[in-house]
Amino acid sequence: MAPHDPPTGRVQLVGAGPGPADLLTVRALRAVQGAQALLYDALIAAEVLDLAPPGCIRIQTGKRAGRASMKQQTINRLMLRLARRGLKVVRLKGGDPSVFGRVGEERAFLNAHGVETEIVPGVTAASAAAAQFGFPLTHRDAARRLLIATATVSSGDLTEGGWAGAAADPETTLALYMGRDQVDAAADRLIRHGRAPATPAIAIENAGYPHAKAYPTTLARLASTLAAAAPTGPVILLIGKVCAQATLPAADAAPHAAPTMAVAR
C-alpha cells in the first residue's frame, strides 16, 4: 500500500431478516445506518434500504430465484473494489446470511484478499413464518428436531441426496427453502422415503410481512394446494406435526382444503 492510499475498508455480511425493517436486529440496523456502500439482494424491502445514510453507494445485486442476477464472482470483486477504496461495505442479504446465503464463499474470498469481514445474523424465513402464524418449529413429544434444507441446486433442479434422512423421522420438522417450483417432486420424494402422506404441511408466502399468506394442507396435497394458490412471492415450505398448530380461521383448519390466510395488522 502506498503511503497516501486509503486504508482497506471492511465488509459486513448482514442478514436483513424476512423483509420488514422492524425484524432487523439492532446490529443489522446499525450496520445499514453506517454503510458507505450497500450491496443488496432483490428481495430487500425499500423500507430497509431507506435506512442507509445519504450519499451511500447503493447497488442491487439481484439474487432472486428464477431470475437473472449478478454473478457471484462479480459481486465478490465489487465488494473487494469498494473495500479497497476504504469504504464501510455492507452486503445485505434476506433472512440469515448463513442459511443458503453464500456467506462462506464471500467471506473466504474477501479474507483471502486481506479484507476484514463480520457476519451479522438475521431472522431466517422458517422462524419468521412459524412465529407469524403461531406455531413452534420444535415441540415436546411432537417435534424434537428441525431440519433446514433446500429443495433445489443452483441450476433449479431438485437436489438428489438427503431425502431419506428428511423423511425417516416423523418427529423432525422440515423447513424447505427454495422449493416452490419443485414442490411436487419434493413431496413425492419425501413420501417415497417414508414420510406419511397425511403429515401436516403449510406453505407460507412473504413470511414476516403484514400481507403474508399461509396455505395449510398435508404433504400429499402440498403441490396441488400451492398450485391452486399460485403465489408470486417467496415461499417457505414447512412439513411436520407442528404445522397443525398454525393459527388459522376455523374455516381454514381442515387440511384437505386449500385455504388462504392473510395476516392483518
Sine and cosine of phi, psi and omega as CSV:
sin_phi,cos_phi,sin_psi,cos_psi,sin_omega,cos_omega
0.00,0.00,0.76,-0.64,0.03,-1.00
-0.94,0.35,0.41,-0.91,-0.08,-1.00
-0.83,0.56,-0.54,0.84,-0.08,-1.00
-0.98,-0.21,0.10,1.00,0.06,-1.00
-0.94,0.35,0.58,-0.81,0.05,-1.00
-0.93,0.37,0.52,-0.86,0.05,-1.00
-0.90,0.44,0.51,-0.86,0.03,-1.00
-0.89,0.45,0.72,-0.69,0.03,-1.00
-0.97,0.25,-0.15,-0.99,0.03,-1.00
-0.80,-0.60,0.36,-0.93,-0.01,-1.00
-0.85,-0.52,0.79,-0.61,0.12,-0.99
-0.97,-0.23,0.82,-0.58,0.04,-1.00
-0.99,-0.13,0.98,-0.22,-0.30,-0.95
-0.92,-0.40,0.72,-0.69,0.12,-0.99
-1.00,0.05,0.82,-0.57,-0.02,-1.00
-1.00,-0.01,0.00,1.00,-0.07,-1.00
0.97,0.23,-0.19,-0.98,-0.10,-0.99
-0.98,0.21,-0.15,0.99,0.03,-1.00
0.39,-0.92,-0.95,0.32,-0.09,-1.00
-0.88,0.48,0.57,-0.82,-0.05,-1.00
-0.90,0.44,-0.48,0.88,-0.04,-1.00
-0.98,0.22,0.01,1.00,0.14,-0.99
-0.98,-0.22,0.12,0.99,0.17,-0.98
-0.94,0.35,0.55,-0.83,0.20,-0.98
-0.96,0.27,0.32,-0.95,0.03,-1.00
-0.88,0.47,-0.63,0.78,0.00,-1.00
-0.91,0.42,-0.64,0.77,0.04,-1.00
-0.91,0.42,-0.66,0.75,0.04,-1.00
-0.85,0.52,-0.72,0.69,-0.02,-1.00
-0.91,0.42,-0.59,0.81,0.02,-1.00
-0.90,0.44,-0.72,0.69,-0.01,-1.00
-0.91,0.42,-0.66,0.75,-0.02,-1.00
-0.92,0.40,-0.41,0.91,-0.02,-1.00
-0.98,-0.21,0.09,1.00,-0.08,-1.00
-0.95,0.31,0.64,-0.77,0.16,-0.99
-0.98,-0.22,-0.34,0.94,0.11,-0.99
-0.60,-0.80,0.76,-0.65,-0.08,-1.00
-0.83,-0.56,0.90,-0.44,0.07,-1.00
-0.95,-0.30,0.92,-0.40,-0.18,-0.98
-0.81,-0.58,0.50,-0.87,0.00,-1.00
-0.99,0.16,0.24,-0.97,-0.17,-0.99
-0.91,0.42,-0.46,0.89,-0.09,-1.00
-1.00,0.01,0.05,1.00,0.00,-1.00
-0.94,0.34,0.76,-0.65,-0.07,-1.00
-0.94,0.35,0.51,-0.86,0.01,-1.00
-0.87,0.49,-0.58,0.82,-0.03,-1.00
-0.92,0.40,-0.44,0.90,0.08,-1.00
-0.97,0.23,-0.69,0.72,0.02,-1.00
-0.88,0.47,-0.53,0.85,-0.01,-1.00
-0.92,0.39,-0.22,0.98,0.01,-1.00
-0.98,0.19,-0.26,0.96,0.02,-1.00
-0.93,0.36,0.53,-0.85,-0.07,-1.00
-0.96,0.28,0.37,-0.93,0.10,-1.00
-0.85,0.53,0.61,-0.79,0.00,-1.00
1.00,0.04,-0.14,0.99,0.04,-1.00
-0.93,0.37,0.73,-0.68,0.08,-1.00
-0.95,0.30,0.80,-0.60,-0.04,-1.00
-0.86,-0.51,0.82,-0.58,-0.04,-1.00
-0.74,-0.68,0.86,-0.51,0.04,-1.00
-1.00,0.10,0.83,-0.57,-0.10,-1.00
-0.97,-0.23,0.04,1.00,0.01,-1.00
0.99,0.15,-0.85,-0.53,0.00,-1.00
0.90,0.44,0.84,0.54,0.12,-0.99
-0.79,-0.61,0.74,-0.67,-0.12,-0.99
-0.82,0.57,0.72,-0.70,0.09,-1.00
0.99,0.16,0.04,1.00,-0.03,-1.00
-0.79,-0.61,0.42,-0.91,0.02,-1.00
-0.89,0.45,0.62,-0.78,0.00,-1.00
-0.52,-0.85,0.21,-0.98,0.03,-1.00
-0.90,0.43,0.68,-0.73,0.00,-1.00
-0.92,0.40,0.52,-0.85,-0.05,-1.00
-0.86,0.50,-0.64,0.77,0.02,-1.00
-0.89,0.46,-0.58,0.82,0.04,-1.00
-0.92,0.38,-0.66,0.75,0.04,-1.00
-0.88,0.47,-0.70,0.71,0.00,-1.00
-0.85,0.52,-0.74,0.67,-0.03,-1.00
-0.91,0.41,-0.57,0.82,0.01,-1.00
-0.92,0.40,-0.69,0.73,0.06,-1.00
-0.87,0.49,-0.69,0.73,0.00,-1.00
-0.89,0.46,-0.71,0.70,-0.02,-1.00
-0.87,0.49,-0.69,0.72,-0.01,-1.00
-0.92,0.38,-0.64,0.77,0.02,-1.00
-0.91,0.42,-0.60,0.80,0.01,-1.00
-0.94,0.33,-0.24,0.97,0.13,-0.99
-0.99,0.11,-0.01,1.00,0.02,-1.00
1.00,0.05,0.25,0.97,-0.07,-1.00
-1.00,0.04,0.43,-0.90,0.17,-0.99
-1.00,0.08,0.95,-0.32,-0.13,-0.99
-0.98,-0.22,0.75,-0.67,0.09,-1.00
-0.90,-0.44,0.86,-0.51,0.12,-0.99
-0.99,-0.13,0.96,-0.27,-0.17,-0.98
-0.98,-0.18,0.86,-0.51,-0.08,-1.00
-0.85,-0.52,0.55,-0.84,0.07,-1.00
-0.93,0.38,0.54,-0.84,0.04,-1.00
0.94,0.33,-0.69,-0.72,0.05,-1.00
-0.96,-0.29,0.77,-0.64,-0.09,-1.00
-0.91,0.41,-0.35,0.94,-0.01,-1.00
-1.00,0.05,-0.06,1.00,0.03,-1.00
-0.94,-0.33,0.99,-0.13,0.00,-1.00
0.83,0.56,0.56,0.83,-0.04,-1.00
-0.94,-0.35,0.12,0.99,0.01,-1.00
0.85,0.52,0.42,0.91,-0.04,-1.00
-0.92,0.39,-0.53,0.85,0.02,-1.00
-0.90,0.43,-0.66,0.75,0.01,-1.00
-0.91,0.42,-0.70,0.72,-0.07,-1.00
-0.94,0.35,-0.67,0.75,0.01,-1.00
-0.90,0.44,-0.70,0.71,-0.01,-1.00
-0.88,0.48,-0.67,0.75,0.00,-1.00
-0.89,0.45,-0.75,0.66,-0.06,-1.00
-0.92,0.39,-0.69,0.72,0.01,-1.00
-0.89,0.46,-0.59,0.81,0.02,-1.00
-0.91,0.42,-0.38,0.93,0.02,-1.00
-0.97,-0.23,0.28,0.96,0.11,-0.99
0.99,0.17,0.29,0.96,-0.01,-1.00
-0.99,-0.17,0.79,-0.62,0.03,-1.00
-0.95,0.31,0.66,-0.75,0.02,-1.00
-0.78,-0.63,0.40,-0.92,0.13,-0.99
-0.68,-0.73,0.70,-0.71,0.06,-1.00
-0.98,-0.18,0.82,-0.57,0.02,-1.00
-0.93,-0.37,0.91,-0.41,-0.08,-1.00
-0.93,0.36,0.33,-0.95,0.04,-1.00
-0.65,-0.76,0.19,-0.98,0.05,-1.00
-0.95,0.31,0.84,-0.54,-0.01,-1.00
-1.00,0.09,0.36,-0.93,-0.15,-0.99
-0.86,0.51,-0.62,0.78,-0.02,-1.00
-0.88,0.47,-0.69,0.72,0.01,-1.00
-0.91,0.42,-0.69,0.73,0.00,-1.00
-0.90,0.44,-0.67,0.74,-0.03,-1.00
-0.91,0.42,-0.74,0.68,-0.02,-1.00
-0.90,0.44,-0.69,0.73,0.00,-1.00
-0.90,0.44,-0.66,0.75,-0.07,-1.00
-0.91,0.41,-0.57,0.82,-0.04,-1.00
-0.96,-0.28,0.30,0.95,0.27,-0.96
0.95,0.32,0.54,0.84,0.08,-1.00
-0.73,-0.68,0.44,-0.90,-0.02,-1.00
-1.00,0.07,0.33,-0.94,0.11,-0.99
-1.00,0.01,-0.47,0.88,0.15,-0.99
-0.80,-0.60,0.45,-0.89,-0.05,-1.00
-0.39,-0.92,0.72,-0.69,-0.04,-1.00
-0.81,0.58,0.77,-0.64,0.03,-1.00
0.93,0.36,0.10,1.00,0.01,-1.00
-0.77,-0.63,-0.64,0.77,-0.04,-1.00
-0.57,-0.82,0.99,-0.14,-0.06,-1.00
-1.00,0.00,-0.25,0.97,-0.07,-1.00
-0.67,-0.75,0.47,-0.88,0.10,-0.99
-0.84,-0.54,0.81,-0.58,0.04,-1.00
-0.91,-0.41,0.89,-0.45,0.07,-1.00
-0.99,-0.16,0.83,-0.55,-0.08,-1.00
-0.61,-0.79,0.30,-0.95,0.14,-0.99
-0.94,-0.35,0.60,-0.80,-0.04,-1.00
-1.00,0.05,-0.29,0.96,-0.12,-0.99
-0.77,-0.63,0.40,-0.92,0.15,-0.99
-0.99,-0.10,-0.03,-1.00,-0.12,-0.99
-0.88,0.48,-0.45,0.89,0.02,-1.00
-0.98,0.22,-0.17,0.99,-0.06,-1.00
1.00,-0.07,-0.09,1.00,0.02,-1.00
-0.98,0.21,0.36,-0.93,0.03,-1.00
-0.91,0.41,0.66,-0.75,0.07,-1.00
-0.91,0.42,0.50,-0.87,-0.09,-1.00
-1.00,-0.01,-0.68,0.74,-0.12,-0.99
-0.99,-0.15,0.22,-0.98,0.15,-0.99
1.00,-0.03,-0.14,0.99,-0.09,-1.00
-0.94,0.35,-0.58,0.82,0.01,-1.00
-0.89,0.45,-0.68,0.73,0.02,-1.00
-0.91,0.41,-0.61,0.79,0.00,-1.00
-0.93,0.36,-0.50,0.87,-0.11,-0.99
-1.00,-0.04,-0.45,0.90,-0.25,-0.97
-0.92,0.40,-0.58,0.81,-0.14,-0.99
-0.98,-0.20,0.92,-0.38,-0.01,-1.00
-0.93,0.36,-0.20,0.98,0.02,-1.00
-0.99,-0.13,0.28,0.96,0.10,-1.00
-0.97,-0.25,0.81,-0.59,0.16,-0.99
-0.99,0.11,0.79,-0.62,0.00,-1.00
-0.97,-0.25,0.85,-0.52,0.11,-0.99
-0.96,-0.27,0.92,-0.40,-0.12,-0.99
-0.95,-0.30,0.92,-0.39,0.00,-1.00
-1.00,-0.04,0.47,-0.88,0.08,-1.00
0.79,0.61,0.69,0.73,-0.07,-1.00
-0.92,-0.40,0.02,1.00,-0.11,-0.99
-0.85,0.53,-0.69,0.72,-0.09,-1.00
-0.99,0.13,-0.16,0.99,0.00,-1.00
-0.85,-0.53,0.36,0.93,-0.12,-0.99
-0.89,0.45,-0.61,0.79,0.00,-1.00
-0.88,0.48,-0.77,0.63,-0.01,-1.00
-0.91,0.40,-0.61,0.79,-0.01,-1.00
-0.91,0.42,-0.72,0.69,0.02,-1.00
-0.88,0.47,-0.65,0.76,0.03,-1.00
-0.88,0.48,-0.68,0.74,0.02,-1.00
-0.88,0.48,-0.71,0.70,-0.03,-1.00
-0.89,0.46,-0.68,0.73,0.00,-1.00
-0.92,0.39,-0.68,0.73,0.00,-1.00
-0.90,0.43,-0.45,0.89,0.01,-1.00
-1.00,-0.08,0.12,0.99,0.19,-0.98
0.89,-0.46,-0.11,0.99,0.03,-1.00
-0.97,0.24,0.73,-0.68,-0.09,-1.00
-0.88,0.47,0.71,-0.70,0.01,-1.00
-0.85,0.53,-0.48,0.88,-0.04,-1.00
-1.00,0.09,0.07,1.00,0.03,-1.00
-0.83,0.55,0.77,-0.63,0.05,-1.00
-0.85,0.52,0.61,-0.79,0.03,-1.00
-0.58,-0.82,0.38,-0.92,0.04,-1.00
-0.49,-0.87,0.69,-0.72,0.12,-0.99
-0.96,-0.29,0.75,-0.66,-0.03,-1.00
-0.83,-0.56,0.83,-0.56,-0.04,-1.00
-0.98,-0.19,0.72,-0.70,0.02,-1.00
0.85,0.53,0.73,0.68,-0.02,-1.00
-0.81,0.58,0.69,-0.73,0.02,-1.00
1.00,-0.09,-0.42,0.91,0.00,-1.00
-0.99,0.11,0.43,-0.90,0.09,-1.00
-0.86,0.50,-0.47,0.88,-0.02,-1.00
-1.00,-0.08,0.30,0.95,0.03,-1.00
-0.86,0.52,0.51,-0.86,0.04,-1.00
-0.77,-0.63,0.60,-0.80,0.03,-1.00
-0.89,-0.46,0.66,-0.75,0.01,-1.00
-0.84,-0.55,1.00,0.02,-0.03,-1.00
-0.98,0.21,0.58,-0.81,-0.08,-1.00
-0.24,-0.97,-0.40,-0.92,0.15,-0.99
-0.86,-0.51,0.20,-0.98,0.01,-1.00
-0.86,0.52,-0.67,0.74,-0.04,-1.00
-0.91,0.43,-0.49,0.87,-0.06,-1.00
-0.96,-0.29,0.16,0.99,-0.07,-1.00
-0.87,0.49,-0.71,0.71,-0.04,-1.00
-0.91,0.42,-0.70,0.71,-0.02,-1.00
-0.93,0.36,-0.60,0.80,0.05,-1.00
-0.89,0.46,-0.69,0.72,-0.02,-1.00
-0.94,0.34,-0.59,0.81,0.03,-1.00
-0.90,0.44,-0.64,0.76,0.02,-1.00
-0.93,0.38,-0.58,0.82,-0.03,-1.00
-0.97,0.25,-0.52,0.85,-0.01,-1.00
0.75,0.66,0.85,0.53,-0.01,-1.00
-0.92,0.40,0.53,-0.85,0.03,-1.00
-0.94,-0.35,-0.28,0.96,0.00,-1.00
-1.00,-0.04,0.07,-1.00,0.04,-1.00
-0.89,0.45,0.62,-0.78,-0.10,-1.00
-0.81,-0.59,0.71,-0.71,0.17,-0.99
-0.94,-0.35,0.71,-0.70,0.01,-1.00
-0.96,-0.27,0.79,-0.62,0.03,-1.00
-0.85,-0.53,0.73,-0.68,-0.11,-0.99
-0.73,-0.69,0.80,-0.60,0.02,-1.00
0.48,-0.88,0.18,-0.98,-0.07,-1.00
-0.84,0.54,-0.58,0.81,-0.07,-1.00
-0.90,0.43,-0.37,0.93,-0.02,-1.00
-0.89,0.45,-0.41,0.91,0.03,-1.00
-0.92,0.39,-0.26,0.97,-0.02,-1.00
-1.00,0.01,0.02,1.00,-0.02,-1.00
-0.84,0.54,0.64,-0.77,0.00,-1.00
-0.98,0.18,0.96,-0.30,-0.06,-1.00
-0.71,-0.71,0.42,-0.91,0.12,-0.99
-0.84,0.53,0.48,-0.88,-0.06,-1.00
-0.83,0.56,-0.61,0.79,-0.03,-1.00
-0.92,0.40,-0.33,0.94,-0.05,-1.00
-0.99,-0.16,0.04,1.00,-0.14,-0.99
-0.96,0.28,-0.44,0.90,-0.06,-1.00
-0.94,0.34,0.84,-0.54,-0.10,-1.00
-0.95,0.32,-0.22,0.98,-0.03,-1.00
-0.99,0.15,-0.19,0.98,0.01,-1.00
-1.00,0.04,0.04,-1.00,0.09,-1.00
-0.83,-0.56,0.92,0.40,-0.15,-0.99
-0.98,0.18,0.21,-0.98,0.07,-1.00
-0.78,-0.63,0.66,-0.75,0.08,-1.00
-0.79,-0.62,0.85,-0.52,0.07,-1.00
-0.98,-0.20,0.67,-0.74,0.00,-1.00
-1.00,0.00,0.76,-0.64,0.06,-1.00
-0.93,-0.37,0.67,-0.74,0.03,-1.00
-0.76,-0.66,0.00,0.00,0.00,0.00
